[in-house]
């Protein structure tokens, strides 16, 4: 019977026959996009690009007017012994203000004796100022001010000085991330390489996936710089892209290499082994990659620009990894032949060869699952649902700087003390007022009425400041909110501003627009937009995944069970994240203090990423089960054979992903810690409990119904019979040489 082929097999065969073209073409492609990307540079999101809702409109008003809203800073002057009335305290305040002014980086500096920004006991005072120049670079230029404050503190030991604000907080984040990311990226590579050395027992086979994954990340970084001209990206996008690129790039190459090595160990010649690997694992890589990319595309429906950048980055790196796995990898494998196993580690390679020499026996767990699938399916589902339970009370918020920074960062106690003694000061609300004539008596009266109403409400602090841009007919009113800036008290204050105080004062003047912004307003608007986008994003990702599974496996049952199993994995991941980072259960084990909430963008991003990545294992495992079924095995035999033949590679691939994600979970920043730990736990559950227990149990229960396809979708009763004679050879079986195979 003539061998049937698919696109992955044809591409792999072409690459093997045109090895130099494939390899040098890859190198040229990576170099070209890297150079082009470096020439144009990466375009980052501006502050206005992040916004949505009313706070986003406020940012857009300022952007359209050419106003770069300055970054505000606060300097806390405190003394346990002195009060603000003492000459020594006053002298320290004046010396600090003078030192900051001399840096040339402060504007609109307001000392507490003018603003009356004193704590209730007069032992603390606040100096307020804005950083001059471009707000997007304020964090890079704030060092002289920090030094000036530090030197003044040494000259006035009777008081303590602490600085906190947008620039110092962002500098703290950048400093924290710099060393952490370098350590994480340098750690992730040797960890992945070490796991691959154990998997293959050979140096060349271990290095190949890592090298291709790294070059894929480099090429994708160049592509991202080009695409960022149309879709600007957040500063953390590069790290997210590296995280995804390394994980999927190594996994895709691992699938391909392991299948080729299995076929060689089963006695096939080099060309046939490579052809089978291309036809089977190559096809699985293509379907998996396409599923991941489609899942990532769901983020375009979020309505948030930051997610669009994440989507572009992950789609690009996965696409590059897929292309490399399907072209340059088979070309290199064809060049190397059995030299891909060079650099053997004796005690590991011997064990691998012995394991590959005969059929893989079912382990005790798999035997139990296949013998009593109903019990094991119920137990596995119960465990996942139990892990998911905390997610029912998940609380999300846009974490403030004090919660994002590592708990030992010196900025945090300063921020917390300011928060206690001057509620709302670290992150006040900002009301952007645009009028036909901003300095008209009517507008001036409405602003004064607003200040009086805000103070009378008891929901704001006393330091209400107004800044005018008369040539733009715009004013900004800074309003400290009651509460700690994120709690229910602060949210009630924001609601009162938007629902009552602003409409009853500022908006009474015809032709006046008044929009409430600020950190809390941004967080509320951001969460509201995420809440609105969850249904369309979830529906899109699940719908398209369903269609891809239906097209790939021609089975309605497989398509439905794929969605349900993935939803269980995601729900369990949500539950673990909520337990650790909201309730603090086991938070110390992962080196953090629970901030009491999940970063607002995390649930949607984790859902999309996990739904895509879990398909790697699912497609690979189900493809091997389908191969066995089409070769004539019974449904339960096919499940057992497919699981046995993929257990090693799925465990290895899962371990690599878990290790890479866990390394990122060691970062000090709270959002990356949540992302790393959440993904690591989810992949661990998915590659073990779901793929090793729940999937085979469910498929064993369903039997031949696994492959059901209604007639109206093109199903035929003869599907299996038509393929049985020419089914793909299954590792562990001994088909006659020359047996044809199909996908």
HELIX and SHEET records of a PDB file:
HELIX    1   1 UNK A    7  UNK A   17  1                                  11    
HELIX    2   2 UNK A   19  UNK A   40  1                                  22    
HELIX    3   3 UNK A   47  UNK A   50  1                                   4    
HELIX    4   4 UNK A   53  UNK A   64  1                                  12    
HELIX    5   5 UNK A   87  UNK A  102  1                                  16    
HELIX    6   6 UNK A  112  UNK A  115  1                                   4    
HELIX    7   7 UNK A  135  UNK A  137  5                                   3    
HELIX    8   8 UNK A  138  UNK A  141  1                                   4    
HELIX    9   9 UNK A  143  UNK A  155  1                                  13    
HELIX   10  10 UNK A  166  UNK A  200  1                                  35    
HELIX   11  11 UNK A  203  UNK A  227  1                                  25    
HELIX   12  12 UNK A  237  UNK A  265  1                                  29    
HELIX   13  13 UNK A  270  UNK A  277  1                                   8    
HELIX   14  14 UNK A  278  UNK A  282  3                                   5    
HELIX   15  15 UNK A  283  UNK A  297  1                                  15    
HELIX   16  16 UNK A  298  UNK A  302  5                                   5    
HELIX   17  17 UNK A  305  UNK A  326  1                                  22    
HELIX   18  18 UNK A  328  UNK A  336  1                                   9    
HELIX   19  19 UNK A  337  UNK A  341  5                                   5    
HELIX   20  20 UNK A  346  UNK A  357  1                                  12    
HELIX   21  21 UNK A  364  UNK A  371  1                                   8    
HELIX   22  22 UNK A  373  UNK A  388  1                                  16    
HELIX   23  23 UNK A  389  UNK A  393  5                                   5    
HELIX   24  24 UNK A  401  UNK A  404  1                                   4    
HELIX   25  25 UNK A  410  UNK A  421  1                                  12    
HELIX   26  26 UNK A  441  UNK A  457  1                                  17    
HELIX   27  27 UNK A  488  UNK A  496  1                                   9    
HELIX   28  28 UNK A  497  UNK A  501  3                                   5    
HELIX   29  29 UNK A  502  UNK A  504  1                                   3    
HELIX   30  30 UNK A  506  UNK A  508  5                                   3    
HELIX   31  31 UNK A  519  UNK A  553  1                                  35    
HELIX   32  32 UNK A  556  UNK A  581  1                                  26    
HELIX   33  33 UNK A  587  UNK A  590  5                                   4    
HELIX   34  34 UNK A  602  UNK A  630  1                                  29    
HELIX   35  35 UNK A  635  UNK A  664  1                                  30    
HELIX   36  36 UNK A  670  UNK A  685  1                                  16    
HELIX   37  37 UNK A  686  UNK A  694  3                                   9    
HELIX   38  38 UNK A  695  UNK A  702  1                                   8    
HELIX   39  39 UNK A  703  UNK A  707  5                                   5    
HELIX   40  40 UNK A  711  UNK A  713  5                                   3    
HELIX   41  41 UNK A  719  UNK A  724  1                                   6    
SHEET    1   A 4 UNK A 106  UNK A 110  0                                        
SHEET    2   A 4 UNK A 124  UNK A 131 -1                                        
SHEET    3   A 4 UNK A  71  UNK A  78 -1                                        
SHEET    4   A 4 UNK A 160  UNK A 165 -1                                        
SHEET    1   B 2 UNK A 396  UNK A 397  0                                        
SHEET    2   B 2 UNK A 598  UNK A 599  1                                        
SHEET    1   C 4 UNK A 465  UNK A 469  0                                        
SHEET    2   C 4 UNK A 474  UNK A 479 -1                                        
SHEET    3   C 4 UNK A 429  UNK A 434 -1                                        
SHEET    4   C 4 UNK A 513  UNK A 518 -1                                        
END                                                                             
